[in-house]
Amino acid sequence: MGDYVEATWADEIGSGVRNMNKFVGIYTGGAHPVFIEDEPFKSTVPMLLHKMGSKSEVLLGLAQLTEKQLGEDRVKILQELSLDLKFKSIDDLNELAIHLVRT
């Protein structure tokens, strides 16, 4: 019979939930995990990402640049940047600029 090695991991109770709350938002653009304490315990990790799109105009304004000055390729890159989901519903670009500067 072959030898085998049993590997075990020890973890502090609840540290997985704490780490998911801490890091999921970073990787998902602001989405938050959902935990359901039932039998069995369930967790949902959303993988949502919202792109700047036309709201990238805010970044141009903050940088005091026009699309022409920045160039078409770079404007497209700005539009592909992720936008924190908590700002998704803000349509007023001035209000969005204030939130982006504060964070």
GIHU-V581297 format. One record per run of one state. SS is the DSSP state (alpha for helix, beta for strand, coil for the rest). FROM is the first residue (numbers start at 0). TO is the last residue. If there is no record, write none. Layout:
SS/FROM/TO, SS/FROM/TO
This chain:
coil/0/13, alpha/14/27, coil/28/32, beta/33/35, coil/36/40, beta/41/43, coil/44/48, beta/49/50, coil/51/51, alpha/52/62, coil/63/65, alpha/66/69, coil/70/70, alpha/71/79, coil/80/80, beta/81/82, coil/83/83, alpha/84/86, coil/87/91, alpha/92/101, coil/102/102
